[in-house]
Amino acid sequence: MVGSGRGRWTTTTTYRCGLTLVVAILIPALLLAAPIRTEYQASQYLTRYGYLKPVAQVASQAFYSYSNIVEALKAFQKFAGLGQTGEMDEPTIKVMNLPRCGVPDILAHNSSKESQRVKRFLQKLSRVKRFSLQGSKWSTTDLSYNIARYTTDLHKHIIDGEIGRAFKVWSEFTPLTFTHKKAGPVHIELLFATGDHGDGQPFDGPGKTLAHAFFPQFGGDVHFDDDEGWTLGSYNGVNLLQTSAHEIGHALGLEHSEVHGALMAPFYRGYKPTLRLAEDDIAAIQALYGDMPTKKSKKHLHAETSVSASPTSGNAWPRTGGSPSSGPAGGRPRTSPEHHPAPAENTPGGGVGGVGGVGGVGGVGGVGGGGGVGGKPHPGLMNNPSHPDPDIYNSVHQGFPIWPDVWDHPLVAALPPDPGYTANGLPDICALDRIDAVTMNTHGETFVFRGEYYWKLADTEVMPGYPRRISEGWGGLPSNLDAALSWPDGKIYFFKGAYYWRWRDNAIDPGYPKQIREGFAGIPDNIDAAFVWGGNDKTYFIKGDKYWRYDRGSNPPVASSYPRPLNVWVGLPKKVEAAFQWKNGKTYFFLDNSYYRFDDRHFRTEISYPRTTNIWWFGCDSIKALRLTANDSARIADDPMRNISVPLDFNKVQR
């Protein structure tokens, strides 16, 4: 709603705003999931993020003067880099509706009785957790963290790597080191949660508030809204690296920045292929912890050490946190960690580790120190210096862009050529440009078919001993299948041309193959894919840009309204080459070297798809997989990562 002048707020000199305190002793947790269009919603927003003084009386009403509203709007507009009109104009409404961090832009009014009450409450809880409250920076530069609860949007290896990279963003310019600990006391705890998760600041569902964090004096913990679609290297969803790097800034003591391009600006404006600190961010973090010692050697993220525990006051900086950004973290209390000894000088190599992916490249802090979390050494990179050429280093650190001669990039060129076959002459699954069929048996075992071979998959990689010839493991089946279909009764149907085979109890049933028109009346020959959809447990067949629904309990089994256009399934490509329902109940569609996961509830593909099949299903190293399929122009053209970046830690991923 566009406003102009006093009349947009009220016909009198005041604007009435009744706000209910969600948690009586905490800053109001206002749920702003609905788009902001009205003045009342705007006043909630301005209160939530510190521009208006919160109402502290439960079930009472308060009066905001018109001048208060105008000044609050101007303050917000200034912070957001907008024209300071003091009105609810279109640019202001647009920015208010951007996804953002849940930490207030202007901290609570410290002089108010209510905020002092809040502070005492949080201090009490923080003592129970582990730390004394002496300021807004950590007393040690050797900090530890753990990830207490993961999202299912990405595999744990990916999350570990992205969080490690986020910490590296800050250690790159400071004496700070960060140790990822799987157990024991830590300084910073990160977790994914939804709704009310025990800290008095409930999340609001998809959009709006993406995450929030504590400043050091209140524990330094970081919470992510698990209702968001967390992604990496994609313009869809919410980028985990960008968000976590921002929230870690709060956990280290930084407030929001008014600088538009700063990492610590509060608004999420979409995925950025490269992530770097602005001068404002660097000046702020160095004011707290100092500059990066030139000869300091970083410790590996995966090294287990004891830690010191007390955040204390330190150098003043206008943007350092001095009051809570959200309520206290929920969950079990943590005991105070032991004292952390001063770091010893180490030999260079490996840096902070943690990103993994293509071994040797794995440690973000340096090429050649080993794979870090999820990585594995690569012989061609082991002897590289720990501080390579800055351009190459930044490429490793951020994920390098796909430029025309990407395959000549030193990090890629270091990989040995691979003709697409394993050492014993069998096809390399990482070199597959597409699959013919995919299915799962009643034991939850997944099988992929291509040409005359098949592979058996574990949850995140190919089982040892594969590929095998179809004629060896599936006696009687032809090669070059069109599709496979698993029914809940344990029968698996394989299709090729005008025929189909029925597999049961580890053998083809007698009397097969049969013609499709006889056993599946109404279904055409030469189908591309077949699957049972979890949304209604009906069977579907796809051929070209059309699909058919097959209902075994109906006569005829295919209604006269079929075929229908495939684009009814929102988000799918114009054709599909394979499809099946996996053990998580989700339906997956495959085309070339990409796949899509379908959202049954909203009847569309999920926001973080398509993804690359041989990386996310077969466990292939990302650069190797891309190198092996570099000549497949169709796949590259359809790849969602084209012209964006090649993340270096795609090894094993939640599908």
N, C-alpha and C positions, 0 to 999 in steps of 0.2 A: 504494500500500500504506500503510495507516494503521499507524503505530507507536506504541507506548506503553511507555516505560520502557527500561531497559538491554537487555532481552532482544530487542528488535527489531533491535539491531545485532550482538550477539555474546553467546555464553554466558560469555565471559571478560571481562576488563577491557580488552581491546583488539579492534580491528577490522582485519583484514588486508585490505590493498588493494594489489594488484599493478598498477602502471601502467607502461606502456611509453612511453618518450619518442619521439614521432614524429620530431622533428628534434633531434638530440642536443644542439645548442647553443642551442635555443630553448625557450621555455615550451611545455609539452606541448600539442599541437593535438588535443584530445580531440573526436572526432566524436560529437555527442550527438543525432543525427537520430532515434533510436528514442525513443518516449515514456518518460519517467522514471517507473519504478514501484518499482524495487528500491533497497536501501540502497547497493549498489555503484554503480549509475547516479547516485544522489544524490551520492556521494563524488566521482565524476568531475566532476559539475556544480560542486560546491563548490570543487574544485581548479581547474577551468577559469576560474572567475570570481573567484578570489583569496581565498576564505574558508578554504581549507586550503592549507598549504604544499605545492608540487608535489614529486613524487618525481623526483630528478635523475639517478638511476642507471638506465641502460638494462638491461632484462631483470632487474631486481632487485625485491625486495619490501620494502615498508615497513609499519610498524605504526602505525595511528592509534589513540591511546588513546580510550576512550569519552568522556572529558571533552573531548578535542579535537573530536570529532564533534558533541557537544551544543553546544559553544560556537560552532562553525562554523554549525550550523543556526540558532542564536539570532541570530547576526550577520546571516545571510541574511534571516531573518524580520523582523528590525528594519529592514533596508534596504528590504524589500519592503512594509513597513507591516502585517505580520501579527503575530498573537499569538506571543510568544516562548516557545514550548513546548519547543524543543529536540528535537522529535519530527517524524517524517515523517507529519504529519497531512494531511488532504485539502486544506485551503487552501494548504499548502506545496507539495504535489505539483502542484496546479493552476497556481500561479505558476511553478514550475520548468519546466512544459511550455509556457509562453507563448512565442511568437516574441519574439526580443530582439536587441539589439545584441551583437556579439561581443567588445566591449571589456570587460575585467574590471571588476567593481565595486570591488574592492580591488586596488590595484596590487601588482606582484611584491614579494616580501620583499627589499628593497634590501640588507639586511645579509648575505644568503646569498651564498656563493661562486658558486653557479650563476647567480643573477640578475646579478651583476657581470660574469660571463662573457658572458651574453646582451647586456648593455648595451654592452660593448666591441665585440662583434660587430656590433651594430646601428649603433654610432657609426662604425665603419669603413665600413660600407656607405653610410651617409648622407653621409660625406665624398666618397665616390666619386660619389654622386648630385649633390650640389650645395652642401650647407649645413654650416656649422660648428655645433657643438652647444653652445649656451650657456644653454639654459633651455627653458621651456615656453610661451613666447609669441613672436609674431613681432615683429621689431624695427621693422617698418614697418606703417603702417595702410593702405597702398595695396597690396593683394594681387591676384594674378592666378591664374587657374585654367584648366584645359582638361578636356575629357571625352575621354579617350584611347580608350575602347571603349564602344560603346552597346549597350543591350539591343534586341532586336527586338520586345519587347512594346509599345513605343510608338514613334512616329515621332521622328526626331531633333529636329524643331522643338518637339515637346512636351517632350522630355527637357531640351533647352536651356532652355525656359521654366520648367519646374519646378525645375531646379537653380538658375536665376537667382533664383527666388522664395525658395528655401531660403537663399541667401546674404543676400537682402534681409531675412529675418527677423532676422539678427544685425546688419546695418548700420543698421537702423532705430533702434537704441539706442546706437550707438557711433560713433566717428570712422572706422570701417573702410569702405573702398570695395573693390569686387571687379570685376575686369576679366576678361571671358571672352575668351580668346585661342585662336585656331584652330591656331596653330603657335608655335614658339619656346619658350624657357624660361618656366616658371611656378612659382608657389609651391605650389599645390595641384593634384594630378592626381586625377581621378575616373575610375573604370572599372567595368564590369560583367564578372564572371568566374564560372566554375563550378569546383567541386572544388579541386584543387591548382593554384593560379595563381601560384606562385613566391614567396610571402611567408612560407612556413612555417606558415601558418594556413589550411588548406584549408576551403572551404565544405562544408556538410553536406547539400546538396540542399534540396528544398522544406521550409519550416518551420524552427523553431528559430533558428539564426543567420541574420539577414537581411543584415547588413553589418558591416564593421569599419573602423577608421580609425587613422591615426598621429597622435600629438601633434606639435606644431610641431618639436620638437628632433629628431624622427625623420622629417621630411619632410612631414608634414601631409596625406598622401594618403588617399583614401577609396575603398573597394572595396565593391561591391554583389554579392550572390549572384544570378547570372542565372538560377538555377533557381527563384527566386521568381516569382510572377505580378505584375509591377509595373503598377500602375494609378494613375489619378487620378480624384478625384471619385466614388469608388465604394466601397461597403462590401465588395466582393469583392476578393480579392488583397491586395497590400501597397501602401500609399500611398507613392508615390515622394517627394512633397513632405515628408511627416512624417519619413520615414526619412533623407532627405538632409539636412534641417535638423538633425536630431539628430547625424548623423555629422560634419557641418561644425563643430558645436560642439566635438567632439573635436579636429578639425583645427586649431581656433583655440586649444586648450589646456584645455578643460573636461573634467573627469571626470564620472562618473555622479552623479546627485542622488538623495538619499533622499526628496525631496519627491514625493509621488504624482502630482500634476498637472503637474510640471515637464517641459519638453521633453527635458531631459537625464536623466530617469528611464530605466532600461535596457530596460523591457518595452514591447513593441508591443501595445497593447490595442484595436486596431482603428481604422478610419478616423474622423477627426474633421472635420466640415464646416468648422470654422474652426480656424486654427492661430495661437496667440499664445504668446509667452514668459511664463512665470510670473515672479513677483517674484524667485524664487530664481535663475532663469536670467539675468535682467537684472542682478541684483547681482553674479553671478559674472563675466559677460562685461565689465561695467564696471570690476570690480576689476582686470582685466587690461589693458584698453585705454582706460578712461575713458568719460565720458559723451559724448553726441552734441552737438557744437558747434552752437549755435543758428543760426549763419549759414553753416555749411559747406554747400557745394553738391556734391552727389554727381556722379561721372562716370558716363557711360554704360557699361554692361557690355560693349558691343561695341567700345569704343575700344581701339585697339592701342597699348600703351605698354611701355617696358622696365621691369624691376622690380628691387627690391632683394632680397637673398637670405637674410639670416641671421636665424633666430629666436634671440632672446636672452632671458635671464632678466628678469623684471620684477616687478610688484607681486605679493606673496604672496596666495594665495587657497586655502582648504582644498580646493577641488575642481579646481584646475588640474593638468593632466597633467604628470607628471615622469618617467614611464617608459613603455616601449612598450606599446601596446594590442594589437599583433599583430606578426607578423614583418615584415621589410622588404619593400617593394613590389618585385615582379618587373619585368621588362622592361628596356629599354635605359636606361643612365645618362643623366642630364640635366646639362648644364653649368650653372655658376653664372650666374644672370641678372646683367645690368648694374644699376648703381645707378638707382633710381627717383627722379626729381626730385619736389620737393614739389608738391602739386596747386595749380593756379591757381584763383582764384575764377571760377566760371562763372555764366552767367545761369540762372535757374531754369527748370525744365521738363523733363519726361522722366525725371528721377530716374535710377534704375538701369536702366531699360529692361528688355529681356530677356523679359518674359512674353509679349508679343505678343498676338495674337488679334484683338480688335477694335481697329483702329488708334487712335492717340491714347490709348486706354486701355492700350496695349501696355506702356509703361514702367511698371514697378511703382512707381517712386519718385515718379511724378507724372502726372496726367492732362494730356495735351496736348503731350508732348515727342516725339512720334513713336511708332512702333510697337514699338521695341525689336526683339529677335530674333523674327522671324516675324510681326510686326505691320505694319499700314499705317495712315497717318494717316486720320482721319475728319474731314471739314470741320466737322461740328457740334461737335467736341470740341477743335479745335486751339487755341482761344483761352481755354480754361479755365485757371485758375491752377494752378501746379505743386503747390500744397498745398490741395486742396479740403476741403470739409466732412469732419471726421474719420469720420463714419459712411459717407459715400460713399467716402472713401479706403480705409477698412478693407474695404469691399465689393470694391473693385478689387483690393486687396492679397491678399485671401483667397479671392475667389470668393463673390459674394453669394448668400444663400439664396433659394430660390423661395418667396416669400410670396404671399398672394392677389393683391396689386396689383403684382406684380413688373413688369408691363408699364408701370407708371407710374414706375418707378425712373428717376431723372434720367439715368443712363447709357444706359438703354434708350430712354427717351423722346427722347433726342437724335438717335436714328436716324430718318431720314425714313420716312414710311409707304411701304409697298411692296405693291401689289395682287397680287403673285405673278407679274408678267410683266416681261420685259426691256424695254429701251427700244424695241426694234423690234416689240413686241407679241407676242413668243413666250413660252411659259411659262417661268418661272424655276425651275430645278431645285431651288433652295434652298427653294422653297415646296411641293414635292411632299409629300403626306401618305403616299404609298406608291408602289411601282412594280408594274407588271404582270408584267414578265419581265426576266431578265438572262442574258447568255450571253457566251462568249468564243470567238473563232475560233482557227484553228491558228496565227495570227501573234501570239497573245497579246493581241489587242485586245479590250477589254471594252465591251459595249453594253448600255444600259439602255433599256427601253421603257415608255412610259406614254401611254395614250390613242392619239392619232394621231402621236405624236412619239417620237424616240429620241435618245439622247446617246451619244457615244463618250468613254470615260474614259481619261485618263492614270493613272499610278499613284496620284496624290494629288489630282486635280482633273479637271474637264471639259475636253476639248480645245476649242480655239477653233473657232468656226463652228457650234456646236451650241446648241439642238436643230435637227433637221431632221425633215421629215415622213417617216414610214415609207414612204409611196408613192414618195418620191424616192430613198432609199438602199436600200430593200429591195422593189423593184418586185414587185407581185403578192401581198404579204402584207397581211392585214387589219389594222385598228387594234384596240385594246383586246384584246390577246393574253391568253391564259390562262397560257401557260408557254413556255419555250424550253429546248432540250436539245442540248448539244454532245457529239458522239461523237469519239473519238480519230482516226477515219478522215477527219475534216474535214467530215463532214456535220453540219448544224445543223437540228434539227426544231423547228417552231413549232406550237403547239396553240391551238385556239379552238373551244369548243363540242364538237361531235362529230367535228371534222376536224383534220387536221394537214398541214403543208407541209414539204417537204424542200428545203433550201438547200445548193447546192454550186457552187463556182467562180463566185461572185458572181451567181447566178441561181437561180430555183426550177426544180427538175427537172421535165421534162415529165410530164404525167399527174397532177399534184397540183393541188388538195388531194385527200386520200383520207380515208376514215373511220377513226377510231382503232381501232374494233373489228376492222378488216381488217388493218391494219399493225402494231398493238400488241394482239394478242389477250389478253384478260384484264384490260386497263386500261380504266377507266370514262371516260365523256365528262366534259367540264367539269372537268378537273383543275386544281389550284392551282399545282403546281410539279413539275419533273422535273429530275433531276441524275444524274451518275455519281459514286458515292461512292469516294473514294480508298482506303478501307479494304479493298475487295475488287474494285474496278473493275466493279461491277454497276450497273445502271440502276435508279433508284427513282422512283416517282411518288407524289405526295401529293394527297389530296383530303379536305378537312375534317380530321377527327381520325384519319384512317387513312392507311396507306401500303401500296404494293405493290412487290415486287421483280421486276424484269423481267430474265430471263436469256436472252440471244439464242441461246445454245448449247443450250438445253433445249427439250424438247417435252412438254408445253406450256411456254411461256416463263414463265408465272406459276404457282407452286406452289399447291396447293389450300389451304395453310395461310394464304394471303393473302386479304383484307387483314388487317393487324395494326394495333393501336392506335399512334398516333403517339407516345404517351408512352414507348414503348420507347426512343426517342431522348432520353435523359435531358437535361433542361434546356431543351428546345424548348417554345415556347408551344403552346396547344391547336390552333392552325392555322398554316399557313405560306402566304405569297402568292407567293414566288419562291425559287429556290435554284439554285446552280451551284457548280462546282469551279473555283477561280481558279488562276492560274499557279504559285502557291506550293504547290499540291497540297491546300490546305485547302478544305473545303466550307462554304459560307456560306448561311444561311437568313434570309429577309427577311419581316417582318410590319410593316405600317404604316410608320413611319419609324424602325424599329429593325432591327438585324440581329444574328445569332448566328454565331460561328465554332465549328466542331465539332472536338473532340479525338478523333481516330480511335483513339488508343491506349487511352484510358480510356472511350471511347464515351459521351461526355457533352459538353455545351457547355463551352467554356473559361471560366475563373473570372471574367474581366474583361468578360464579355458578359452582356446585350445592350448595344450601343452605338447611337448615333444615325447613321442612314444618311447624311443629307445633309451632316453635318459631317465624318464620317470617310471617306466615299467620294467625295463631290462637292467637298470643299474649301471648304464654306460657312463664313462667320464664325459662331461659336456663337450670339451674341446675335441676329444677323439671322435665322438659321435658326429660332431659338425664337420670335422675333416673328412670322415668317411663318406658323408652324404653331400659333400660340397658341390658335386656336379649335378645334383638333382635340383634343377632350377625350379621345378614345380613345387617341391617341398620348401625350398628357401622362400619362394614367393608367398606361400601360405603360412610360413612360420610366424607366430605372433611375436617372436623375438627379433624379427628382421629390423635392421636399422636402429635397434635399441641398444642392447648389450648382450654379452655372453657371460652370465654369472659363472663363477668358478667353483661353486659348491653344489652342483646339481646331482651329486652322486646317487643318493637314495631319497626318494620323496614320497610323502603321503599322496596317494593318487586321488 
